[in-house]
Every structure is written in C-alpha cells, then in structure tokens.
C-alpha cells in the first residue's frame, strides 16, 4: 500500500490494525518499513492537540496521538523518527517529538530545546505549560546561549490568563536564578500588584489543581527578586514601604543576603524604628544573623528592646545580643533581669545569651527547667559542646539544690556531646555508682561516651527493684531494646511484675521472645499473662512461650484453651497459641524422643 493511500484511510482504523498485529505476534513487512512510511509517524506529525497524561487503562481508551507516540517510541529507529518530527511536525507534534527524544537521547533533546521557544506563544495553554516544563527539564545549561531570548519570553507568561501557566513560568524563572535579572521589571510589576491584605487562599478539593496559592506565588516572586544579579537593592528598599507587612518583611531578607556589612547593620538599625511589627521583627532577625559582626552602635538599641511589650521582640533581642558574643558585655545586667521574664522563650534565650557573652552559669537552671518541661534541650546541648560548658554543667548537677529532673536533662546533654566529653568521665563514673534518681542518666551518659554497657544495665536493674511504677515501666521498655544483652535483668523484671501486671506484660513478652530458651525463669509469669484481659498481651505471651520451647510445657493446658477460641477478635491469639503448642511439642520430641 502506498503512503498516500494510507494517509487517506482513517487513522484510527490503521492504528487498530497495527495494534492487532502486535498483539497477535505477527512478523510482517511493517517492522522493516522506514518510519516515514508508517501511520503512527503521520498521526504524530499531524496531531492538533497535546495530552500530557494518558486517559484510561486500556489501549483503546488512549488518545490517538499518544497511542501513535508509543508505537514510534518502541521502534529501533525512534531517535531518528523523533528528530525528524522536530523539524517537520506542527506545534503539538514538536512536543510529542521532544518528549520521545528525551527518552531516546536526552543529550539531543537538550540541544533541541531552542526550537520550542516559539511555542511559548501558542494558543493552547497546555502546550505553553508543557513547553515551560520541557525548558525546566532540559536545564539552564542547554539554553545558556539563548538566555537573552528565553528569560523575557518566560517573563511574559507571568501575566498569562491561566494560573497553572503562570505558576510554571515562575518556577522556570527560578531555575535561571541570577540570569533572571532580565525579567526584573516583570517581577517588580507582579509584586506591585499584590494586595495589601494578602492571605493564603483556602483549598478547594474540587478545584485544587486549577487554583493558585496567592501567598505561595508572592513568596516565589520575592525569593526570585533576591536571587537575580546584580542585586535588586533598589526594589528591595521600595518593597519595605509595601502596604503588606509580610511582604515588606521579606525585603529585609533581600537586603541581608548581601552579607554582613557595616552599611547593612545601619540599615537594619533604622528599620528597628519602623511602625510595622513585621518589619521590626525581620530587622531583628537580620541583626541576629550578623552575629559577631553586629555594629557596636546596635547594642544599646537591642538592650532597650529587652524591655519591649512584645514577646517576640524581647526574644529576638536576646538572641541577637547572644550572637554578638563578648562585645555585648554591657547588656549582661539587662539579660540577667530577663531570667525572670514571664515568657519562657525569653528566659531561655536570655540564659543562652549570658553563657555566650561571658560564660555565666546562672542561666543553666533556667535551661534545665525548660528542658525538663518538654523541650528546649538544644541550648543545653550547645553548652555541652565546650569543655568549660561541660564543667559548668557537672557543677550544676553536683549542687545539693538541683532537682533530679533538672540534673537528668543536663546529663542527657552531656551524653549527646559524644566522645568529646571524656574530660568529665570521672565525674560521670562517680554519679553512675551512687544509687538515686540520677544514677541511670549518669550511666546513660557514660555509655554514650565509652560504650560501657554494664553500668547502664546495673542502673536499669536498680530501677526495677525500686517502688516507682513509672520508672519500672520505662526501664522495662528500655531492656526490650537491648535484646539478649538484657538477659541478666530478666529476674528483676519478673520480680517487678506484680507491681504493674497490665503494663509489664508486653515488655516481658517481647524480651522473652528475644531471649528464647534462656527465658525459662519467666514461664510462670508468662502463664499468668495468658489469663490477662488484653488480647495483645496474651498473643505476646504465646509468642514468648513458642520461643522458649520445651521448658514452657507447663503452659500447654492454658494454650489448648486459647487455641479453641472461635470469636473473631480472638483468632490471632488462637493462631499464636496453636503455633506455641506445635513448637513446644516438637521441642519436647527432639529433647525426649520416644
């Protein structure tokens, strides 16, 4: 059949015949025909629409161009076919060709990207969006020679009527980074159109894919403005006067991105007088990032802000003074007063600042108290990274007025310092040998420093012999994580079972399952667990008895009862009981053959 005749036939019928031939496994002349003599090539070439996703699961549900594209991609000469389509096909066919070339030869695909630039003005929004995606896939390097044309063309799409095209254009400009400076005016125009009362849009599940998050777009625009070169300092200063305070605050970040220069410090100090709290807050963050390069003239204003009525302002002022280091010694008195601030975050940052400025340890109790009430151990960890900090922490632990909860958090911080904290190892050894509430934390820190396990196990066993149910349960769970190394503590765990049967049944079952036959002494307790109300505890006990084997034969009567349970919720327990019975019997036959 001639090619001209084939083009006259309905394409769909031709392709269905091709698919039938492939499915039937026929070997015909179609396989050796040049790609230009195939129906699939002409279908892709003449495609008048572009689909980015398949439709349906079956081959007959696919759009015709996608079906033809797949058949082209399966050919041995697919690379040549798609390369020819890039020169001969229409706009939609070029996109199909580029996607195929990306699979067949990614390098050739990158070299062909400039041919897509005219498609950025295509009438179909799907073509424009996919063309933008292709530019992002290819990478900036492939378009380096065309950057003068690409960036303005992409910048025009920031005003596209379709939200998804606008969003994709913004992402592509972000990939260009410093080169996006050619779109400076377009970016600034978009920012100037942002309303004063911008709020993130509420998500609508039905139209989620079609909606555009206005605030996310605003964030990307500001981030892009900060990346372009030369720096958009003039635009950033104008942005400081934007009626939207959150947007104005982002402008401070653009100014700070230049690096810690004296001029930046002066600008940030001026912004501390701004009428909007968001701008003042951003200026404080910028001053904090300057660290030791903070101008001396900024210390007095920061010290004055420690008395602000805004909690965030006091907190950031303390952080900035702490980051300044020893040069902020004049603020020690004001920071000391902040240790009694009603806001916990201010107390914590003031304590950390006192240590950073002058190595004063009066803030350590504040940090320990904060860590003991649910967090903020990071500051203690920072102090424990230095030898003088660790010595100050050990002195605090040894004080008679230090509570066990506070000492525990301090010892955890020392342990987190790792092998570098071996200078306080003698003190940790003494603390880990003294019975009491801090014996276990000291043993844990010692274990983290030297990997010695015996003192840690001894401390857990001492807790198991105590009267505090919470500590007993915590140690029981910890022993399960130790596995077979916790074998010597099994007797203490069994003896503590009566203090909290319902809470200790699970840990005992887990530990005995790991110990296997070595957990024989726990069989009486495991039999008691078989009578507990909670099905999970009974199932764990069955698993432990299965691991113990022949020595668990005393549990067989109760296991037979559990194996007969028929209720739906008891099926798992019955299954585990059956497994345990089988394992015990097989072990008995092996140990005592007939």
DAURKA-V859343 format. One record per residue. RES is the residue in one letter. PSI is psi in whole degrees, -180 to 180 (none if undefined). OMEGA is omega in whole degrees, -180 to 180 (* if undefined). D_LAST is the distance of its C-alpha to the last C-alpha in Angstrom with 2 decimals. Layout:
# DAURKA-V859343
res->(RES/RES)
psi->(PSI/PSI)
omega->(OMEGA/OMEGA)
d_last->(D_LAST/D_LAST)
This chain:
# DAURKA-V859343
res->(X/X/X/X/X/X/X/X/X/X/X/X/X/X/X/X/X/X/X/X/X/X/X/X/X/X/X/X/X/X/X/X/X/X/X/X/X/X/X/X/X/X/X/X/X/X/X/X/X/X/X/X/X/X/X/X/X/X/X/X/X/X/X/X/X/X/X/X/X/X/X/X/X/X/X/X/X/X/X/X/X/X/X/X/X/X/X/X/X/X/X/X/X/X/X/X/X/X/X/X/X/X/X/X/X/X/X/X/X/X/X/X/X/X/X/X/X/X/X/X/X/X/X/X/X/X/X/X/X/X/X/X/X/X/X/X/X/X/X/X/X/X/X/X/X/X/X/X/X/X/X/X/X/X/X/X/X/X/X/X/X/X/X/X/X/X/X/X/X/X/X/X/X/X/X/X/X/X/X/X/X/X/X/X/X/X/X/X/X/X/X/X/X/X/X/X/X/X/X/X/X/X/X/X/X/X/X/X/X/X/X/X/X/X/X/X/X/X/X/X/X/X/X/X/X/X/X/X/X/X/X/X/X/X/X/X/X/X/X/X/X/X/X/X/X/X/X/X/X/X/X/X/X/X/X/X/X/X/X/X/X/X/X/X/X/X/X/X/X/X/X/X/X/X/X/X/X/X/X/X/X/X/X/X/X/X/X/X/X/X/X/X/X/X/X/X/X/X/X/X/X/X/X/X/X/X/X/X/X/X/X/X/X/X/X/X/X/X/X/X/X/X/X/X/X/X/X/X/X/X/X/X/X/X/X/X/X/X/X/X/X/X/X/X/X/X/X/X/X/X/X/X/X/X/X/X/X/X/X/X/X/X/X/X/X/X/X/X/X/X/X/X/X/X/X/X/X/X/X/X/X/X/X/X/X/X/X/X/X/X/X/X/X/X/X/X/X/X/X/X/X/X/X/X/X/X/X/X/X/X/X/X/X/X/X/X/X/X/X/X/X/X/X/X/X/X/X/X/X/X/X/X/X/X/X/X/X/X/X/X/X/X/X/X/X/X/X/X/X/X/X/X/X/X/X/X/X/X/X/X/X/X/X/X/X/X/X/X/X/X/X/X/X/X/X/X/X/X/X/X/X/X/X/X/X/X/X/X/X/X/X/X/X/X/X/X/X/X/X/X/X/X/X/X/X/X/X/X/X/X/X/X/X/X/X/X/X/X/X/X/X/X/X/X/X/X/X/X/X/X/X/X/X/X/X/X/X/X/X/X/X/X/X/X/X/X/X/X/X/X/X/X/X/X/X/X/X/X/X/X/X/X/X/X/X/X/X/X/X/X/X/X/X/X/X/X/X/X/X/X/X/X/X/X/X/X/X/X/X/X/X/X/X/X)
psi->(136/156/-39/-40/-37/-36/-24/-32/153/127/-36/-42/-40/-45/-36/-38/-37/-44/-41/-38/-41/-44/-33/-8/24/145/94/-176/-12/-33/-23/3/143/154/-28/-14/12/150/-36/-35/-44/-31/-44/-40/-40/12/135/12/161/125/130/-14/147/156/120/174/-33/160/-31/-12/-7/144/146/-45/-35/-41/-44/-39/-41/-39/-36/-42/-23/-7/156/-25/35/-37/-46/-37/-46/-33/-39/-38/-33/-29/-24/-26/168/-172/-48/-40/-34/-38/-41/-41/-42/-41/-37/-39/-29/-34/-42/-40/88/-35/-44/-32/-44/-39/-23/-4/-39/-25/-15/-12/-39/-22/-11/-18/16/151/-25/120/-29/-38/-43/-43/-43/-33/-40/-41/-40/-39/-37/-41/-43/-24/155/-32/-36/-18/16/-37/-19/14/-32/-25/-38/-50/-49/-36/-42/-37/-33/-30/-5/-20/19/144/-15/124/-40/-32/-42/-45/-42/-37/-39/-39/-41/-41/-35/-34/-31/-20/-121/-32/-14/2/-23/-13/18/-46/-39/-41/-44/-36/-42/-41/-36/-19/-3/130/160/-33/59/131/148/136/147/141/134/115/-34/-32/28/-39/-23/-15/159/127/110/-40/-37/-39/-41/-44/-42/-38/-45/-42/-40/-38/-32/-17/-22/154/136/159/141/61/-39/-45/-38/-41/-36/-33/-25/-25/10/141/-19/114/-35/-37/-38/-36/-35/-28/-30/-38/-37/-42/-38/-23/-13/-18/164/87/155/-39/-38/-41/-41/-41/-43/-36/-37/-35/-17/-17/5/146/-21/133/-37/-39/-42/-41/-44/-37/-40/-41/-40/-42/-37/-39/-20/-29/-131/-12/10/130/141/-29/-17/-11/-44/-47/-38/-40/-37/-32/-12/-18/14/157/-15/127/-43/-37/-45/-41/-47/-34/-42/-40/-42/-41/-39/-39/-26/-24/-151/-23/-14/27/-27/-16/7/-41/-46/-38/-36/-39/-30/-13/-18/17/143/-22/125/-38/-34/-41/-42/-47/-33/-42/-44/-37/-40/-41/-42/-35/-48/13/37/132/3/-14/-8/-43/-36/-45/-40/-41/-41/-40/-35/-17/19/20/-163/27/-10/-41/-39/-40/-37/-40/-37/-5/-14/149/-44/-32/-42/-38/-40/-37/-40/-40/-40/-40/-37/-10/138/-23/5/127/158/-35/-42/-41/-35/-45/-37/-42/-35/-41/-40/-42/-36/-18/-18/-155/-19/-16/21/-12/-21/15/-41/-40/-39/-36/-42/-43/-33/-12/-7/118/139/-174/-27/7/-45/-47/-38/-40/-37/-45/-41/-40/-40/-31/-39/-5/22/123/-30/-48/-35/-43/-39/-38/-39/-40/-36/-37/-38/-28/-2/-169/-9/112/-41/-43/-37/-46/-39/-43/-36/-43/-37/-39/-33/-35/-24/-21/-136/-22/-18/9/-44/-21/1/-38/-42/-37/-39/-40/-27/-1/-39/-18/-29/73/-45/-32/-24/-9/-45/-53/-39/-43/-43/-45/-42/-34/-36/-32/-29/-137/-21/-7/29/-38/-15/1/-45/-40/-38/-36/-38/-34/-26/-14/-1/159/-35/123/-36/-38/-40/-41/-40/-40/-39/-43/-39/-42/-35/-39/-31/-41/-136/-34/-9/21/-24/-17/-3/-43/-45/-34/-36/-38/-45/-33/-19/-1/136/-10/150/-42/-14/4/-40/-43/-41/-40/-44/-36/-41/-42/-42/-42/-45/-43/-41/-42/-44/-38/-38/-40/-34/-38/-42/75/151/none)
omega->(-180/179/-179/179/-179/-179/179/-179/173/-176/-175/-180/180/-178/177/177/178/179/178/179/180/-179/-179/179/-178/176/-176/-179/-179/-175/-177/178/172/-173/180/179/-178/-180/-176/179/-178/177/179/-178/-176/-178/180/177/-177/177/179/-178/174/178/178/-177/-177/-178/-178/179/-177/171/-174/179/179/177/178/179/179/180/176/-178/-179/-179/178/179/-178/-179/180/-179/-179/177/177/179/179/-179/-171/-172/174/-177/-179/179/177/180/175/-180/-179/179/177/179/178/178/-175/-177/-176/-178/178/178/179/180/-178/-176/180/179/-179/-174/177/-178/177/178/-179/-177/-178/-179/178/178/179/-177/-180/176/176/178/179/177/178/180/-175/-180/-178/-176/-179/-177/-175/-179/-177/-172/-180/179/-174/-174/177/180/178/-179/178/-179/174/178/180/-180/-177/-176/-176/175/178/-179/-180/178/179/178/-180/176/177/178/-180/174/-178/-179/180/178/177/177/-175/-177/179/179/-179/177/179/-180/-179/-180/-179/-178/-178/-177/-179/176/176/-179/176/-178/175/-174/-177/-177/-175/-177/-176/-177/179/179/-174/-178/177/177/179/179/-180/179/180/179/178/178/179/-177/-174/178/0/-175/-179/-176/180/178/180/178/176/179/178/-180/180/-178/177/-174/-179/179/177/179/179/179/177/178/178/178/-179/-177/179/-178/-176/177/177/180/179/178/179/179/-180/177/177/-180/176/179/-177/-178/-176/-176/-178/179/178/180/179/178/177/177/177/178/179/-179/177/177/-178/178/178/180/180/180/-179/-176/-179/176/179/178/178/-180/176/177/-180/177/-180/-178/-179/180/178/-179/-179/177/177/179/180/178/178/179/179/177/-174/-179/-179/-178/179/-179/-177/-180/179/178/177/177/-179/176/176/-180/179/-180/-178/-179/178/179/-178/-179/177/178/178/179/178/179/-178/-175/-171/-179/177/-174/-177/178/-179/177/179/180/179/179/179/179/-179/-178/170/177/177/178/-178/-179/176/178/179/178/-177/-180/-179/179/-180/176/179/178/178/179/179/177/179/179/-176/-180/-178/-178/179/-180/-178/-180/179/179/179/-180/179/180/176/179/178/178/179/179/176/-174/180/-176/-178/178/179/-178/177/179/179/178/179/-178/-178/179/-179/179/-180/-175/-176/179/-178/177/178/178/178/178/178/178/179/-178/-172/-176/175/-176/-175/179/179/178/178/179/177/179/177/178/179/179/180/-177/-178/-176/-179/179/179/-179/179/179/179/178/179/179/177/179/-179/179/-175/178/-179/-179/-179/-178/-177/179/178/179/178/179/-179/-174/-177/-179/179/-175/-176/-177/-178/-179/-180/178/179/179/180/-179/180/177/178/-178/179/-178/179/-178/-177/-177/-179/-177/179/179/179/176/177/178/179/-180/-179/-176/-176/-176/-180/178/178/180/178/179/177/179/179/179/176/-180/-179/176/-170/-178/179/-176/179/-179/-175/180/-179/178/177/179/-180/-179/-179/-179/-176/-179/-177/-178/-178/-175/-179/178/178/178/180/178/178/178/-180/179/-179/-179/-179/-180/179/179/179/180/179/-179/-177/-179/180/*)
d_last->(84.11/86.48/85.58/88.57/87.37/83.89/85.35/87.19/84.02/82.17/79.81/77.06/77.04/77.03/74.10/72.08/72.66/71.51/68.33/67.68/68.14/65.71/63.06/63.55/63.14/66.61/68.17/71.89/74.96/74.39/72.06/74.81/77.65/79.18/78.28/81.85/81.54/78.59/78.79/76.43/78.78/81.73/79.81/78.92/82.42/84.13/81.74/83.73/80.97/78.16/74.66/72.47/69.32/67.89/68.26/65.37/62.18/63.26/65.58/68.21/68.42/69.46/73.13/74.76/75.61/72.04/70.74/73.38/72.56/68.90/69.92/72.27/69.65/67.33/69.99/70.04/73.59/72.88/74.39/77.69/77.73/77.33/79.84/82.36/81.75/82.65/86.13/86.65/84.86/86.17/84.99/81.80/81.05/81.49/78.77/76.39/77.33/76.74/73.29/72.38/73.89/71.85/68.71/70.17/72.07/72.08/74.71/77.11/76.46/77.64/80.75/81.53/81.39/85.18/85.71/84.14/86.68/89.06/86.24/86.29/89.30/87.72/88.34/84.68/82.89/79.57/81.13/82.56/79.28/77.23/79.91/79.52/75.76/76.34/78.68/76.01/73.34/75.63/76.28/79.53/79.83/80.41/83.35/84.86/87.97/88.38/87.85/91.51/91.11/87.52/87.75/90.89/89.51/86.27/88.24/90.22/87.04/86.66/89.15/87.39/87.36/83.63/81.40/78.58/81.06/82.54/79.16/78.21/81.62/81.10/77.73/79.26/82.07/79.47/78.03/81.50/81.63/84.77/86.29/86.40/89.58/91.51/90.30/91.48/94.12/91.77/89.12/91.78/93.15/89.73/89.31/92.78/91.86/88.93/89.83/90.18/87.62/84.78/81.42/78.20/78.14/75.64/73.01/73.28/70.05/71.96/74.39/72.36/72.72/76.47/77.30/78.26/77.39/80.83/79.68/77.28/80.21/82.36/79.79/79.60/83.39/83.75/81.01/82.74/86.07/84.62/83.28/86.40/88.64/91.18/89.91/91.16/92.55/95.56/93.45/91.07/94.00/95.25/91.80/92.01/94.66/92.61/92.57/88.79/87.56/84.10/85.75/88.19/85.36/83.79/87.08/86.52/83.40/85.54/87.99/85.25/83.77/86.71/85.26/86.26/90.02/92.66/94.25/90.99/90.78/94.30/93.57/90.46/92.45/94.99/92.29/91.25/94.45/93.55/93.90/90.55/87.42/85.29/87.67/87.75/83.97/83.79/86.42/84.37/81.35/83.54/84.83/81.31/80.35/83.30/81.52/83.42/86.12/87.17/90.99/92.14/94.46/91.46/90.05/92.58/92.13/88.34/88.70/90.89/88.27/85.86/87.92/87.70/86.77/84.25/80.76/80.03/83.29/82.54/79.04/80.28/83.16/80.79/78.61/81.70/82.93/79.56/79.48/82.96/81.64/83.91/87.10/86.42/86.76/89.63/87.25/85.02/86.82/86.50/82.83/82.24/83.72/81.33/78.38/79.36/79.78/78.45/76.62/73.34/73.66/77.08/75.77/72.98/75.30/77.88/75.33/74.16/77.81/78.66/75.96/77.01/80.68/80.73/77.13/77.67/74.51/75.84/74.26/70.70/70.08/71.21/68.79/65.89/66.71/66.83/63.46/61.88/63.16/61.59/62.71/65.44/63.32/64.89/67.95/65.90/64.02/67.41/68.55/65.34/66.05/68.80/68.58/71.31/69.62/66.31/68.21/69.95/66.66/65.14/68.30/67.92/64.29/65.36/68.14/67.55/68.77/66.29/63.76/60.07/60.06/62.94/61.50/58.20/60.03/61.97/58.88/57.29/60.47/60.29/56.68/57.76/60.26/57.46/57.77/61.55/61.31/60.13/63.51/62.34/58.92/59.93/60.90/57.65/55.67/57.63/57.12/53.36/52.95/54.98/52.99/54.54/54.88/55.76/53.04/50.74/53.54/54.65/51.14/50.85/54.21/53.18/50.00/52.17/54.48/52.10/48.59/47.47/44.41/43.84/47.02/46.24/42.74/44.24/46.85/44.33/42.33/45.62/46.31/42.94/43.90/47.26/48.48/49.72/47.38/48.85/48.29/44.71/43.93/45.73/43.80/40.48/41.39/42.53/39.26/37.44/39.70/38.82/35.14/32.91/36.02/36.15/32.88/34.81/36.56/33.49/33.82/37.49/36.77/34.24/36.83/39.47/37.54/39.34/42.72/42.21/38.90/40.08/41.38/38.62/35.63/36.20/36.64/33.60/31.42/32.94/32.58/28.92/28.19/29.91/28.25/24.67/22.06/25.13/26.20/23.70/26.70/27.97/25.09/27.12/30.12/28.31/27.09/30.78/31.74/29.73/32.36/35.36/37.90/38.16/35.81/35.86/34.60/31.67/30.81/31.07/28.75/26.14/26.59/26.27/23.01/21.66/22.81/21.29/17.72/14.91/17.68/19.28/16.76/19.65/21.55/19.31/21.54/24.63/23.23/22.48/26.13/27.49/25.64/27.54/30.93/33.36/36.51/37.89/38.08/34.46/32.94/32.31/30.63/28.44/27.54/26.64/24.55/22.59/22.11/20.98/18.37/16.99/17.08/15.44/12.45/12.15/12.65/10.04/7.31/9.26/9.74/6.51/3.80/0.00)
